[in-house]
Amino acid sequence: MALEWLRPAAFLGSILFALIGVVIFWLCFVLIDKLTPYDLWAEIVEKQNVALGLVVAAMSLGISIIVAAAIHG
């Protein structure tokens, strides 16, 4: 029973759900980036806005937890 995750169906299912989770996370991030009045990436990288970086990091963790819970069921 310890190697049950090596079955092809379980392994491919895990890969598929991981890809779905990454795509949903990316779409949510792009949507939030479009809803904000400025470019998040330029603000964080070019202007070195640490406070905005922390807010985006917290938002990313929140979205990731929601996507993981939705996929896990």
N, C-alpha and C positions, 0 to 999 in steps of 0.2 A: 504493500500500500504506500510505501514511502516514495516510490517513483511514479506515482499516478499522474503527476503533472507532465511526465515525458510522453504520454500518449499523444499521437498526432492531433486528435480532435481537441484535446485540452490545450496543447501548445499553440495550435493555430488559432483557437478561440481567444487565448490570452493576447496573442499578437494583434488580432483583429480589434479587440476591445481597446488595446493600448493605442492603436492608430486612430480609432474613432475618438478616443478621449483627447488625443493631441489635436486633432482637427477641430473638435468642438471648442477646446481651449483657445486655439489660434483665432477662430472666428469670433469668439467673445472678446478677445483682446483687440482685434481689429475694429469691432463694433464700438467698443468703449473709446478707442483712439479716435474714431470718427466723430463721436458724440462730444468729445472735449473741444474747447475752443482753440487749442493749440496742438502742435505735433508733439506727442509724448516722447518719441524717440529722440528728436532733435533737442528737446528741452533737457532730457536726462543725459544724453551723451555729449552734446556740443556745449551746453551751458552748465553742465555738471551740477544739476539741481538734485541734491541729495534727498531733500524732503519729498520731492515728487517721486524719486526712485523708491523710497520706502513705502509710499502710498501705493505705487504700482506693484511693488512686491507683495504687499498685503492683499491687494486685489487679486493678484495672480494665484496666491495660495487659496484664497476663498473660492475662486472659480474652479481651481483644481479639485478642491474638496467636494464641491457640488457635483462636478462631472464624475468623479470617482464614485460618489454615493449613488448617482443616477445609474451608472453602468453596473455597479455591484448589486444594486437592487435592494 
